[in-house]
Amino acid sequence: MQLVLTALSMLLFVLLCLLGILANGFIVLVLGREWRRRGRLLPSDMILISLGASRFCLQWVGMAHNFYYVVHLGEFSAGPAQRLFGVQWDFLNSSTFWFTTWLSVLFCVKIANFSHPAFLWLKWRFPGSVPWLLLGSLLVSMVITLLFFWGNHAVYQGLFAGEFHGNMTYQDCNMRMETHYFLPLKVATLSIPCSLFLASMALLISSLRKHTRTMRSAHSPQDPSTQAHTRALRSLTCFLVLYILSFMSVVSDAATFSCTYSDWYWLWQILTYLCASVHPFILILSNLRLRAVSRQLLLAARRFWAV
């Protein structure tokens, strides 16, 4: 029974990643074509194309990592492949979290309606700062990747040199590093973008809820504008839930109960990549340009199969 559940979880993980790869690749292609045609991108499109590219690469790395893990189960933890995949995954994962945070902040400053001077200043300054924020996110992600690489290198060197004290095995040393180094480091480095994300989402949802209540009192619930605000609230709530699940799964991945030999491994993998696979479809449906192109592709596919 456990083998069947594991196989189903693996299949679900692969399907989830493939859907995410298609959706994120679509976002990158459409906005990349727009960038090539116009020579520039709006701040929102800059974040979307950066987020789509990082998620696209992250999911390919995740699939390659997990397939390699299944095929080379015995030698994976003790070999250099874990460090190689770790470097790529840590960089892409950190970049994805930061790009997602900047997307939520941009939504907040563009949509939320507050009269506080600090918010008005941020509303004026933030769009022009987007290229520098994206570049800064890449630099921060590089530093974080180096810190994780140092931890993995220390464990690997200890295994190679046999420098374990007493009855401590490689597995014990690895679990100790996971608990006392990787877990605090992940919490510390991801809590900053997560806090910014939660703050911006809270302000945005609060502003939209207040505006939606005002519109419902002045118009009927079937009014198109009221329905648009309601759909926006649902999308943002879904985005918030997916982000929190992704954050919790990444942090839990550094804990001892979710390590690679745990029965919960594939469940944590699904939760980790859930936001990167589902959220792109929400972005496509909520963006006029992306939705129009996707509709054209669906119509073209329907005509092709009809022929």
Order of alpha helices (4+ residues) and beta strands (2+ residues): alpha-alpha-alpha-alpha-alpha-alpha-alpha-alpha-alpha-alpha
